[in-house]
Amino acid sequence: MQKPYVVMWKVTISLGAAIGHANPANPPTILVEAADTALYQANQDGRNRIKLAKHFNG
């Protein structure tokens, strides 16, 4: 008799987010850059972290 094959997965996630409104003075790229910076900080802080961009004036 064949033994069942068991797969055990461990998934971790870090998120960076920014909230704001894009307009001609603040293009969407600024929002993306702010979220990217927050993601970098979440990764630096360890696994399973969520960081919201601070001082975003979008």
C-alpha positions as CSV (number, residue, x, y, z in Angstrom):
1,M,0.0,0.0,0.0
2,Q,1.3,3.4,-1.0
3,K,1.6,6.1,1.7
4,P,-0.2,9.4,1.1
5,Y,2.1,12.2,-0.1
6,V,1.8,15.2,2.2
7,V,2.9,18.6,1.1
8,M,3.4,21.2,3.8
9,W,3.7,24.8,2.7
10,K,4.6,27.8,4.7
11,V,3.7,31.0,3.1
12,T,4.7,34.4,4.4
13,I,3.8,37.8,3.0
14,S,4.9,41.3,3.5
15,L,2.8,44.2,2.1
16,G,3.5,47.8,1.4
17,A,0.6,50.2,0.7
18,A,-0.1,53.8,-0.1
19,I,-3.4,55.6,-0.2
20,G,-4.1,58.7,-2.1
21,H,-5.6,60.3,-5.2
22,A,-3.6,60.8,-8.4
23,N,-4.0,64.1,-10.2
24,P,-1.9,66.1,-12.6
25,A,0.2,67.5,-9.7
26,N,0.7,64.0,-8.2
27,P,0.9,61.3,-11.0
28,P,0.2,57.7,-10.2
29,T,4.0,56.9,-10.2
30,I,4.3,58.9,-6.9
31,L,1.7,56.6,-5.3
32,V,3.5,53.5,-6.6
33,E,6.9,54.8,-5.3
34,A,5.4,55.4,-1.9
35,A,4.0,51.9,-1.8
36,D,7.3,50.5,-2.9
37,T,9.1,52.3,-0.1
38,A,6.6,50.9,2.4
39,L,7.1,47.4,1.0
40,Y,10.9,47.8,1.4
41,Q,10.3,48.8,5.1
42,A,8.0,45.8,5.6
43,N,10.7,43.5,4.3
44,Q,13.3,45.0,6.5
45,D,11.0,44.5,9.6
46,G,10.7,40.8,9.0
47,R,8.1,38.3,7.8
48,N,4.4,38.8,7.8
49,R,4.4,42.6,8.0
50,I,2.2,45.3,6.6
51,K,3.4,48.9,6.2
52,L,1.4,51.9,5.1
53,A,3.3,54.7,3.5
54,K,3.7,57.7,5.8
55,H,3.3,61.4,4.9
56,F,1.9,60.7,1.4
57,N,0.5,63.9,0.0
58,G,-1.2,62.5,-3.1
